[in-house]
Amino acid sequence: MAKQQDVGGSDGHSGSGTTDERAIDGDVDARLALAQDPATPQMTLFDLASDRSAAVRKAVASRADAPAQALRPLTRDPDRGVREAVARNPSASIANLVRLVKDADRWVRWAVAGNPACDESVRRVMSEAADKELRGLLAESRELEPELAARLVEDVSPEVRERLATHTRDPDVITALLADRTARVRKGLARNPRTTAEQRSALAQDPVVDVRVALVGAVELDDADLARLVDDRSVQVRLALAKSEVVPEHVRQALRRDPDEMVASAARDVRPESARPSAVRAPRIGHRPSGSGRRRPGGAAR
């Protein structure tokens, strides 16, 4: 606290205060260095938060120890990079995050979605946003509350529901999405390793080819489902099964005799012990999951 008093004091006794004042009045490099210096007093950060250089203001916005009062005006900064830095700052206040999740710039809004400081109040605002991508990022959140997940089950955007289907850990949400009439949503569910054996069996009989293709390429299936899929009417499904690295050897042998040469050839060429990434193994009933898939980046990476 002594440093903060020295910086703003009128007695001029502190040498560090004089140094800060000179740096603030100096060139942009000196001011940037001051903004990045962990030893810079918080009172000085207030001054730097209104610096004429966006680079300096961004440096303040990025500091985890920056006071919330110093960050507040930066949430309305004319420079997008500055606002985005506040949106990413894990020390940003909830009020600042709520303000930024309504920002006119999509990159700023999306940055809030990845901030670990987000709480239910911020996620609630996200769920009500007109930005489809923002709601999609919310759908992928591990901390998603059941109430908000239930709201996203009814989301107007199939893409949002698909992303929820792919990432949800909520059994009730999985059950609800299994009845979704949009194929891409069920396709997302087919890639979710947290489905039960009964749900995977239902997906294995889905009338849409893309759903069955996604299923055989993403998770392990019971023998009864595999036996049905080996004789699937779609070459695409059998081909996906032939290329899977997690199917049992007896299934692979059956596919090597497939009437379609492309399927038979793929079954012969696959090497289960190869270095290529394998499909996610779904948990069996009565077994604990071995792990969860990594989160997919949001639409910004598309």
C-alpha positions as CSV (number, residue, x, y, z in Angstrom):
1,M,0.0,0.0,0.0
2,A,2.9,2.3,0.7
3,K,3.9,2.2,-3.0
4,Q,0.4,3.1,-4.1
5,Q,0.3,6.1,-1.7
6,D,3.7,7.3,-2.9
7,V,2.7,7.2,-6.6
8,G,-0.4,9.3,-6.1
9,G,1.0,11.4,-3.2
10,S,1.8,15.1,-3.4
11,D,4.8,15.2,-1.0
12,G,7.2,13.8,-3.7
13,H,9.3,12.0,-1.1
14,S,9.3,8.6,-2.9
15,G,12.0,8.0,-5.5
16,S,10.0,5.2,-7.1
17,G,7.1,7.6,-7.6
18,T,9.4,10.0,-9.5
19,T,10.6,7.1,-11.6
20,D,7.0,6.1,-12.5
21,E,6.1,9.6,-13.3
22,R,9.0,9.9,-15.7
23,A,8.2,6.6,-17.3
24,I,4.6,7.6,-17.8
25,D,5.8,10.8,-19.5
26,G,8.4,8.9,-21.5
27,D,8.2,7.1,-24.8
28,V,5.9,4.2,-25.5
29,D,8.5,1.6,-24.9
30,A,9.2,2.9,-21.4
31,R,5.5,3.0,-20.6
32,L,5.0,-0.5,-22.0
33,A,7.8,-1.8,-19.8
34,L,6.2,-0.1,-16.8
35,A,2.8,-1.7,-17.6
36,Q,4.4,-5.1,-17.8
37,D,6.6,-4.8,-14.7
38,P,5.2,-6.9,-11.9
39,A,6.6,-4.3,-9.4
40,T,4.6,-1.5,-10.8
41,P,2.2,-0.2,-8.1
42,Q,-1.5,-0.5,-8.8
43,M,-2.1,3.2,-8.6
44,T,0.3,3.6,-11.6
45,L,-1.7,0.9,-13.5
46,F,-4.7,3.2,-13.2
47,D,-2.8,5.9,-15.1
48,L,-1.5,3.5,-17.6
49,A,-5.0,2.1,-18.3
50,S,-5.8,5.5,-19.9
51,D,-2.5,5.6,-21.9
52,R,-2.7,6.9,-25.5
53,S,-1.0,3.7,-26.7
54,A,-3.2,0.7,-27.2
55,A,-0.2,-1.6,-26.6
56,V,0.2,-0.1,-23.1
57,R,-3.5,-0.4,-22.3
58,K,-3.5,-4.0,-23.5
59,A,-0.6,-4.8,-21.2
60,V,-2.6,-3.5,-18.3
61,A,-5.7,-5.4,-19.4
62,S,-3.6,-8.6,-19.5
63,R,-2.4,-8.3,-15.9
64,A,-3.9,-10.8,-13.5
65,D,-3.1,-8.3,-10.7
66,A,-4.8,-5.3,-12.3
67,P,-7.5,-3.8,-10.1
68,A,-11.1,-4.3,-11.3
69,Q,-11.5,-0.5,-11.3
70,A,-8.6,-0.2,-13.7
71,L,-10.0,-2.9,-16.0
72,R,-13.6,-1.5,-16.1
73,P,-12.9,1.4,-18.5
74,L,-10.9,-1.0,-20.7
75,T,-14.0,-3.1,-21.3
76,R,-15.2,-0.1,-23.4
77,D,-11.8,0.6,-25.0
78,P,-12.0,1.5,-28.7
79,D,-9.3,-1.1,-29.5
80,R,-10.6,-4.6,-29.8
81,G,-7.3,-6.2,-28.7
82,V,-7.5,-4.3,-25.4
83,R,-11.1,-5.5,-24.7
84,E,-10.2,-9.0,-25.7
85,A,-7.3,-9.0,-23.2
86,V,-9.7,-8.1,-20.4
87,A,-12.1,-10.8,-21.6
88,R,-9.3,-13.4,-21.3
89,N,-8.0,-12.1,-18.0
90,P,-8.9,-14.7,-15.3
91,S,-9.0,-11.9,-12.7
92,A,-11.6,-9.9,-14.5
93,S,-14.7,-9.3,-12.4
94,I,-18.0,-10.9,-13.2
95,A,-19.5,-7.5,-13.9
96,N,-16.7,-6.8,-16.5
97,L,-17.2,-10.3,-18.1
98,V,-21.0,-9.8,-18.4
99,R,-20.3,-6.5,-20.0
100,L,-17.9,-8.0,-22.5
101,V,-20.0,-11.0,-23.3
102,K,-22.4,-8.4,-24.9
103,D,-19.5,-6.8,-26.8
104,A,-20.2,-5.8,-30.4
105,D,-17.1,-7.7,-31.6
106,R,-17.4,-11.5,-31.8
107,W,-13.8,-12.2,-30.9
108,V,-14.2,-10.4,-27.6
109,R,-17.4,-12.3,-26.8
110,W,-15.7,-15.6,-27.7
111,A,-12.8,-14.8,-25.5
112,V,-15.1,-14.5,-22.5
113,A,-16.4,-18.0,-23.2
114,G,-12.9,-19.4,-22.5
115,N,-12.3,-17.4,-19.3
116,P,-12.1,-19.7,-16.3
117,A,-13.6,-16.9,-14.1
118,C,-17.0,-17.3,-15.8
119,D,-19.7,-18.3,-13.4
120,E,-23.4,-19.2,-13.9
121,S,-24.4,-15.6,-14.3
122,V,-22.1,-15.1,-17.2
123,R,-23.1,-18.4,-18.8
124,R,-26.7,-17.5,-18.4
125,V,-26.1,-14.3,-20.5
126,M,-24.3,-16.4,-23.0
127,S,-27.3,-18.8,-23.3
128,E,-29.5,-15.8,-24.2
129,A,-27.1,-14.3,-26.7
130,A,-28.1,-13.9,-30.4
131,D,-24.6,-15.1,-31.3
132,K,-24.9,-18.7,-32.4
133,E,-21.2,-19.4,-32.0
134,L,-21.2,-18.0,-28.5
135,R,-24.0,-20.4,-27.5
136,G,-22.1,-23.2,-29.2
137,L,-19.0,-22.5,-27.1
138,L,-21.3,-22.5,-24.1
139,A,-22.7,-25.9,-25.2
140,E,-19.1,-27.3,-25.0
141,S,-18.5,-26.1,-21.4
142,R,-17.8,-28.7,-18.8
143,E,-19.3,-26.4,-16.1
144,L,-22.6,-26.1,-17.9
145,E,-25.5,-26.1,-15.4
146,P,-28.4,-28.6,-16.0
147,E,-30.8,-25.7,-16.4
148,L,-28.8,-24.1,-19.1
149,A,-28.1,-27.4,-20.8
150,A,-31.9,-28.0,-20.9
151,R,-32.3,-24.7,-22.5
152,L,-29.7,-25.5,-25.2
153,V,-31.4,-28.8,-25.9
154,E,-34.2,-26.6,-27.4
155,D,-31.8,-24.2,-29.1
156,V,-33.0,-23.0,-32.5
157,S,-29.6,-23.7,-34.0
158,P,-28.9,-27.4,-35.0
159,E,-25.2,-26.6,-34.7
160,V,-25.5,-25.6,-31.1
161,R,-27.5,-28.7,-30.3
162,E,-24.9,-30.8,-32.2
163,R,-22.0,-29.3,-30.1
164,L,-24.0,-30.0,-27.0
165,A,-24.6,-33.6,-28.1
166,T,-20.9,-34.1,-28.7
167,H,-19.7,-32.7,-25.4
168,T,-22.4,-33.2,-22.8
169,R,-21.8,-35.3,-19.8
170,D,-25.5,-35.1,-18.6
171,P,-27.4,-38.4,-19.1
172,D,-30.7,-36.5,-19.2
173,V,-29.4,-34.3,-22.0
174,I,-28.1,-37.3,-23.9
175,T,-31.5,-39.0,-23.7
176,A,-33.3,-35.8,-24.9
177,L,-31.0,-35.3,-27.8
178,L,-31.3,-38.9,-28.9
179,A,-34.8,-38.0,-30.0
180,D,-33.7,-34.9,-31.9
181,R,-35.2,-34.9,-35.4
182,T,-32.1,-33.2,-36.9
183,A,-29.5,-35.8,-38.1
184,R,-26.5,-33.7,-37.4
185,V,-27.5,-33.5,-33.7
186,R,-27.7,-37.3,-33.5
187,K,-24.4,-37.4,-35.4
188,G,-22.8,-35.3,-32.7
189,L,-24.3,-37.7,-30.1
190,A,-22.8,-40.7,-32.0
191,R,-19.3,-39.2,-31.3
192,N,-20.0,-38.8,-27.6
193,P,-18.2,-41.6,-25.7
194,R,-20.5,-41.1,-22.7
195,T,-23.5,-42.7,-24.3
196,T,-24.8,-46.0,-22.8
197,A,-24.7,-49.3,-24.6
198,E,-28.4,-49.1,-25.3
199,Q,-28.1,-45.6,-26.7
200,R,-25.2,-46.7,-29.0
201,S,-27.3,-49.6,-30.1
202,A,-30.1,-47.2,-31.1
203,L,-27.7,-45.0,-33.0
204,A,-26.3,-48.0,-34.8
205,Q,-29.8,-48.4,-36.2
206,D,-30.3,-44.8,-37.0
207,P,-32.0,-44.3,-40.5
208,V,-29.4,-41.7,-41.5
209,V,-26.2,-43.0,-42.9
210,D,-24.0,-40.2,-41.6
211,V,-25.1,-41.0,-38.0
212,R,-24.1,-44.6,-38.3
213,V,-20.8,-43.6,-40.0
214,A,-19.9,-41.2,-37.2
215,L,-20.7,-43.9,-34.6
216,V,-18.5,-46.6,-36.0
217,G,-15.6,-44.2,-36.4
218,A,-15.8,-42.8,-32.9
219,V,-16.6,-45.5,-30.3
220,E,-16.4,-49.2,-29.6
221,L,-19.6,-51.1,-30.0
222,D,-21.1,-54.3,-28.7
223,D,-20.9,-57.5,-30.8
224,A,-24.6,-57.4,-31.6
225,D,-24.3,-53.9,-33.0
226,L,-21.1,-54.8,-34.9
227,A,-22.8,-57.9,-36.4
228,R,-25.6,-55.7,-37.7
229,L,-23.3,-53.1,-39.1
230,V,-21.1,-55.6,-40.9
231,D,-24.1,-56.2,-43.1
232,D,-25.2,-52.6,-43.2
233,R,-26.9,-51.6,-46.5
234,S,-24.6,-48.6,-46.8
235,V,-21.2,-49.0,-48.3
236,Q,-20.1,-45.9,-46.4
237,V,-21.0,-47.5,-43.1
238,R,-19.1,-50.7,-43.9
239,L,-16.2,-48.7,-45.2
240,A,-16.0,-46.6,-42.0
241,L,-16.2,-49.9,-40.0
242,A,-13.4,-51.4,-42.1
243,K,-11.2,-48.3,-41.5
244,S,-11.8,-48.3,-37.7
245,E,-8.8,-49.4,-35.6
246,V,-10.9,-50.5,-32.6
247,V,-13.1,-53.2,-34.2
248,P,-12.4,-56.9,-33.1
249,E,-10.4,-59.0,-35.5
250,H,-13.4,-61.3,-36.3
251,V,-15.3,-58.2,-37.6
252,R,-12.3,-57.2,-39.7
253,Q,-12.1,-60.7,-41.2
254,A,-15.8,-60.5,-42.1
255,L,-15.2,-57.2,-43.8
256,R,-12.3,-58.6,-45.8
257,R,-14.9,-60.7,-47.6
258,D,-17.2,-57.8,-48.2
259,P,-18.7,-57.8,-51.8
260,D,-17.5,-54.2,-52.2
261,E,-13.8,-54.3,-53.1
262,M,-13.2,-50.9,-51.6
263,V,-14.5,-52.1,-48.2
264,A,-12.6,-55.4,-48.4
265,S,-9.4,-53.6,-49.4
266,A,-9.7,-51.1,-46.5
267,A,-10.2,-54.0,-44.0
268,R,-7.1,-55.7,-45.3
269,D,-5.0,-52.5,-45.1
270,V,-5.9,-51.3,-41.6
271,R,-3.2,-52.1,-39.0
272,P,-4.7,-51.8,-35.5
273,E,-1.3,-51.3,-33.9
274,S,-0.3,-48.5,-36.3
275,A,0.7,-45.2,-35.0
276,R,-2.3,-43.4,-36.3
277,P,-4.8,-42.0,-33.8
278,S,-7.5,-44.5,-32.8
279,A,-11.1,-43.8,-32.1
280,V,-12.3,-42.8,-28.7
281,R,-13.2,-45.8,-26.7
282,A,-16.7,-45.5,-25.2
283,P,-17.3,-46.6,-21.6
284,R,-19.1,-49.9,-21.1
285,I,-21.9,-50.3,-18.7
286,G,-20.5,-50.8,-15.2
287,H,-17.1,-49.4,-16.2
288,R,-15.6,-46.0,-15.4
289,P,-14.6,-43.8,-18.4
290,S,-10.9,-44.0,-19.1
291,G,-10.9,-40.3,-20.0
292,S,-12.6,-37.6,-21.9
293,G,-11.8,-36.2,-25.4
294,R,-10.2,-32.8,-25.8
295,R,-12.4,-29.9,-26.4
296,R,-12.7,-28.7,-29.9
297,P,-11.9,-25.1,-30.5
298,G,-14.8,-22.9,-31.3
299,G,-15.9,-21.6,-34.6
300,A,-13.0,-19.2,-34.6
301,A,-10.7,-22.0,-35.6
302,R,-13.0,-23.2,-38.4
